Amino acid sequence: MRAVLEHGSEKHRRMTLDHLLERLLEFSTNEQGSKSVTKALKEGGKDTLDRVVKRMCEPAKGYVLYLMIGKEDLNAMKCPARYDC
């Protein structure tokens, strides 16, 4: 998944991101999956960050979505002030 996010065509990156967002809870609580989420955030820019944050704010069958992202990753992404990172 990370290779597609990094090297895939625009269409394939978009499809991969859509899949990742659909199953964000599963990916964010799995070591390899969380690396894919981090890669998507690093490669995707502001639009991807907006989509991930929007998805994190949606209900997920009683679970709260948490991403396993280190502080250095958040600082590197320069999170917009509106998200209070």
Steps between C-alpha positions, in 0.01 A plus 500: 500500500780742585668437166179591316465818705857596419542380140153431361307701246264770624204267444657216698610728783145635526354147502749390766424802716126434469555141616723615785238751618220243486693277741687766693433340839651168388800663335572742784506223763735275303875561483531465123167671442599801708811534284271516195290769668815698580625458142167621363518810721859576402443446127149641471522857619222720635209329322599161639542644848153655475347167393673303777401747772142507369492117510646495851215724616234260369349239732652154454263252662566629850877524459705816501752511216857560604796506266824355622713791383805625681533863606783553249268389218233750605758778520636407157149521348449856628144437607268797424405707803130424454569141614685608815776239465 
